[in-house]
Amino acid sequence: MSDGKELVRDAASVRWRKSTRSGPYSDNCVEIATIGVTVAVRDSLDPNGPVLQFSPDRWEAFVQDARLGRFDLP
């Protein structure tokens, strides 16, 4: 994986996708993109802010856990 600087430089030129759970009037928007083999995640309201990086395996584990409701509040 990169030192982060390379990813941020590349992040401006990739196609970001907004979460399907984000509505047109929602302030809680997450965008993802694939940069090389890295899955990148950012806040759509702060496109120049921090970009989180995940390996494909870690991203898939997160998505699976979210689908199973493991992050739902009681």
Backbone as ProteinMPNN parsed JSONL, in Angstrom:
{"seq_chain_A": "MSDGKELVRDAASVRWRKSTRSGPYSDNCVEIATIGVTVAVRDSLDPNGPVLQFSPDRWEAFVQDARLGRFDLP", "coords_chain_A": {"N_chain_A": [[0.823, -1.186, 0.0], [0.271, 2.317, -0.429], [1.942, 5.309, 0.853], [-0.084, 6.982, 1.541], [0.002, 9.641, 0.613], [0.24, 9.32, -2.122], [-2.193, 8.062, -2.694], [-4.041, 10.098, -2.033], [-3.378, 11.985, -3.984], [-4.089, 10.539, -6.262], [-6.777, 10.242, -5.722], [-8.269, 12.424, -6.57], [-8.652, 12.037, -9.264], [-10.217, 9.821, -9.675], [-13.297, 7.947, -10.077], [-15.798, 8.542, -7.924], [-18.284, 6.906, -5.959], [-21.44, 7.386, -4.564], [-22.942, 6.233, -1.572], [-25.681, 3.99, -1.779], [-27.498, 4.212, 0.201], [-27.57, 6.822, 0.867], [-29.574, 9.562, 0.694], [-30.966, 12.146, -1.466], [-31.181, 14.398, 0.129], [-29.709, 13.993, 2.335], [-27.332, 14.459, 4.953], [-25.474, 12.673, 5.69], [-23.377, 11.304, 4.031], [-21.498, 8.913, 2.292], [-18.792, 8.142, 0.211], [-17.344, 5.872, -2.102], [-14.474, 4.509, -3.774], [-12.481, 2.728, -6.124], [-9.101, 2.44, -6.099], [-6.502, 1.458, -7.752], [-5.724, -1.499, -6.181], [-6.877, -0.83, -3.871], [-9.603, -0.042, -1.747], [-11.182, 2.927, -1.365], [-12.515, 5.33, 0.902], [-14.521, 8.14, 1.577], [-15.853, 11.193, 3.002], [-18.575, 12.617, 1.503], [-19.273, 15.269, 1.779], [-16.939, 16.481, 2.352], [-14.829, 16.45, 0.237], [-12.109, 16.979, -0.086], [-11.034, 16.156, 2.208], [-9.89, 13.683, 4.634], [-9.037, 10.411, 3.39], [-9.998, 7.173, 3.76], [-8.419, 3.991, 3.657], [-8.764, 0.674, 2.493], [-8.029, -2.791, 2.283], [-9.141, -5.069, -0.271], [-10.141, -7.441, 0.933], [-10.608, -6.681, 3.616], [-12.511, -4.672, 3.225], [-14.633, -6.134, 2.086], [-15.245, -7.784, 4.262], [-16.178, -5.853, 6.077], [-18.483, -4.895, 4.688], [-20.008, -7.234, 4.594], [-20.434, -7.684, 7.38], [-21.928, -5.369, 7.935], [-24.214, -5.842, 6.402], [-25.215, -7.998, 7.797], [-26.088, -6.758, 10.044], [-24.424, -6.224, 12.183], [-23.455, -3.809, 13.101], [-25.577, -2.367, 13.903], [-27.41, -0.268, 16.088], [-28.65, -0.986, 19.386]], "CA_chain_A": [[0.0, 0.0, 0.0], [1.024, 3.562, -0.533], [2.124, 6.071, 2.086], [-1.234, 7.859, 1.725], [0.116, 10.822, -0.248], [-0.047, 8.892, -3.488], [-3.618, 7.82, -2.78], [-4.728, 11.393, -2.056], [-3.142, 12.563, -5.299], [-4.896, 9.765, -7.194], [-8.193, 10.313, -5.366], [-8.926, 13.493, -7.322], [-8.896, 11.638, -10.642], [-11.013, 8.599, -9.758], [-14.746, 8.111, -10.046], [-16.362, 8.236, -6.614], [-19.69, 6.488, -5.963], [-22.117, 7.673, -3.298], [-23.685, 5.118, -1.004], [-27.088, 3.909, -2.176], [-28.282, 4.563, 1.39], [-27.564, 8.282, 0.994], [-30.63, 10.191, -0.082], [-30.585, 13.445, -2.047], [-31.207, 15.453, 1.136], [-29.019, 13.479, 3.514], [-26.014, 15.003, 5.264], [-24.618, 11.549, 6.081], [-23.03, 10.682, 2.757], [-20.209, 8.251, 2.165], [-18.459, 7.789, -1.17], [-16.254, 4.904, -2.229], [-13.822, 4.397, -5.081], [-11.399, 1.753, -6.21], [-7.865, 3.055, -6.577], [-5.628, 0.286, -7.821], [-6.373, -2.589, -5.456], [-7.354, -0.269, -2.61], [-10.936, 0.538, -1.672], [-11.056, 4.207, -0.672], [-13.776, 5.829, 1.44], [-14.427, 9.534, 2.02], [-17.078, 11.931, 3.297], [-18.904, 13.366, 0.285], [-19.353, 16.696, 2.093], [-15.564, 16.957, 2.535], [-14.072, 15.686, -0.759], [-10.667, 17.199, 0.055], [-10.665, 15.688, 3.541], [-9.184, 12.408, 4.718], [-9.495, 9.256, 2.63], [-9.67, 5.921, 4.422], [-8.004, 2.962, 2.709], [-9.006, -0.692, 2.928], [-7.742, -3.859, 1.33], [-10.412, -5.66, -0.716], [-10.628, -8.408, 1.923], [-11.143, -5.954, 4.777], [-13.737, -3.989, 2.791], [-15.67, -7.149, 1.941], [-15.631, -8.19, 5.626], [-17.003, -4.764, 6.613], [-19.779, -4.897, 4.0], [-20.72, -8.426, 5.069], [-20.881, -7.421, 8.753], [-22.99, -4.364, 7.877], [-25.417, -6.52, 5.901], [-25.719, -8.874, 8.863], [-26.587, -5.932, 11.134], [-23.499, -6.247, 13.317], [-23.161, -2.449, 13.556], [-26.833, -1.727, 14.27], [-27.564, 0.094, 17.491], [-29.771, -1.736, 20.015]], "C_chain_A": [[0.864, 1.245, 0.0], [1.165, 4.232, 0.825], [0.956, 7.011, 2.356], [-1.182, 9.07, 0.823], [-0.222, 10.465, -1.685], [-1.545, 8.672, -3.669], [-4.384, 9.132, -2.873], [-4.557, 12.061, -3.411], [-4.012, 11.854, -6.334], [-6.39, 9.937, -6.95], [-8.942, 11.374, -6.165], [-9.311, 13.05, -8.729], [-9.749, 10.372, -10.77], [-12.495, 8.922, -9.716], [-15.276, 7.62, -8.7], [-17.83, 7.871, -6.774], [-20.275, 6.765, -4.583], [-22.886, 6.428, -2.855], [-25.135, 5.149, -1.474], [-28.012, 4.233, -1.009], [-28.334, 6.071, 1.613], [-28.644, 8.864, 0.095], [-30.173, 11.539, -0.607], [-30.523, 14.57, -1.015], [-30.493, 15.04, 2.415], [-27.668, 14.147, 3.698], [-25.022, 13.909, 5.64], [-24.235, 10.748, 4.844], [-21.618, 10.115, 2.785], [-20.011, 7.942, 0.693], [-17.318, 6.779, -1.146], [-15.71, 4.936, -3.651], [-12.79, 3.294, -4.997], [-10.203, 2.457, -6.833], [-6.817, 1.957, -6.567], [-6.345, -0.884, -7.179], [-6.956, -2.117, -4.132], [-8.784, 0.228, -2.749], [-10.799, 1.791, -0.812], [-12.438, 4.699, -0.27], [-13.559, 7.266, 1.895], [-15.817, 10.078, 2.318], [-17.393, 12.785, 2.075], [-19.01, 14.87, 0.537], [-17.981, 17.319, 2.294], [-14.649, 16.223, 1.555], [-12.56, 15.896, -0.702], [-10.147, 16.745, 1.414], [-9.973, 14.332, 3.492], [-9.857, 11.318, 3.883], [-9.039, 8.017, 3.391], [-9.364, 4.868, 3.372], [-8.238, 1.581, 3.31], [-8.541, -1.661, 1.853], [-9.088, -4.442, 0.886], [-10.987, -6.651, 0.29], [-11.259, -7.727, 3.126], [-12.441, -5.243, 4.42], [-14.884, -4.986, 2.687], [-16.153, -7.632, 3.303], [-16.527, -7.12, 6.257], [-18.396, -4.786, 6.001], [-20.615, -6.084, 4.481], [-21.263, -8.214, 6.483], [-22.002, -6.391, 8.788], [-24.298, -4.996, 7.401], [-26.042, -7.409, 6.966], [-26.227, -8.093, 10.075], [-25.674, -5.858, 12.34], [-23.146, -4.863, 13.848], [-24.43, -1.698, 13.972], [-26.856, -1.414, 15.763], [-28.735, -0.674, 18.09], [-31.045, -0.911, 20.045]], "O_chain_A": [[2.034, 1.217, 0.382], [0.588, 3.787, 1.817], [1.004, 7.774, 3.32], [-2.216, 9.495, 0.309], [-0.894, 11.226, -2.38], [-2.106, 9.059, -4.694], [-5.282, 9.265, -3.704], [-5.507, 12.646, -3.932], [-4.607, 12.506, -7.192], [-7.187, 9.792, -7.877], [-10.14, 11.227, -6.409], [-10.212, 13.636, -9.329], [-9.977, 9.903, -11.885], [-12.894, 10.032, -9.362], [-15.207, 6.432, -8.386], [-18.537, 8.44, -7.606], [-19.678, 6.421, -3.563], [-23.407, 5.675, -3.678], [-25.743, 6.216, -1.556], [-29.195, 4.503, -1.218], [-29.079, 6.539, 2.474], [-28.622, 8.674, -1.121], [-29.105, 12.022, -0.232], [-29.881, 15.592, -1.258], [-30.659, 15.672, 3.458], [-26.942, 14.378, 2.73], [-23.849, 14.195, 5.882], [-24.723, 9.636, 4.643], [-20.677, 10.762, 3.243], [-20.946, 7.529, 0.006], [-16.443, 6.829, -0.282], [-16.394, 5.336, -4.594], [-12.291, 2.971, -3.918], [-10.279, 2.996, -7.937], [-6.308, 1.574, -5.514], [-7.455, -1.23, -7.584], [-7.472, -2.922, -3.357], [-9.137, 0.849, -3.752], [-10.352, 1.721, 0.332], [-13.411, 4.514, -1.001], [-12.546, 7.581, 2.52], [-16.826, 9.489, 1.93], [-16.564, 13.593, 1.655], [-18.855, 15.662, -0.392], [-17.861, 18.539, 2.395], [-13.784, 15.456, 1.979], [-11.806, 15.071, -1.219], [-8.972, 16.925, 1.732], [-9.527, 13.89, 2.433], [-11.074, 11.31, 3.699], [-7.847, 7.831, 3.637], [-9.985, 4.853, 2.309], [-7.949, 1.345, 4.483], [-8.65, -1.381, 0.66], [-10.076, -4.315, 1.609], [-12.203, -6.696, 0.48], [-12.316, -8.142, 3.601], [-13.372, -5.213, 5.224], [-15.99, -4.709, 3.151], [-17.348, -7.867, 3.484], [-17.524, -7.448, 6.899], [-19.389, -4.703, 6.724], [-21.808, -5.935, 4.744], [-22.422, -8.529, 6.755], [-22.931, -6.52, 9.585], [-25.364, -4.709, 7.944], [-27.263, -7.553, 7.023], [-26.737, -8.685, 11.026], [-26.115, -5.465, 13.42], [-22.59, -4.751, 14.941], [-24.364, -0.529, 14.351], [-26.381, -2.196, 16.586], [-29.701, -0.981, 17.392], [-32.073, -1.38, 20.533]]}, "name": "protein", "num_of_chains": 1, "seq": "MSDGKELVRDAASVRWRKSTRSGPYSDNCVEIATIGVTVAVRDSLDPNGPVLQFSPDRWEAFVQDARLGRFDLP"}
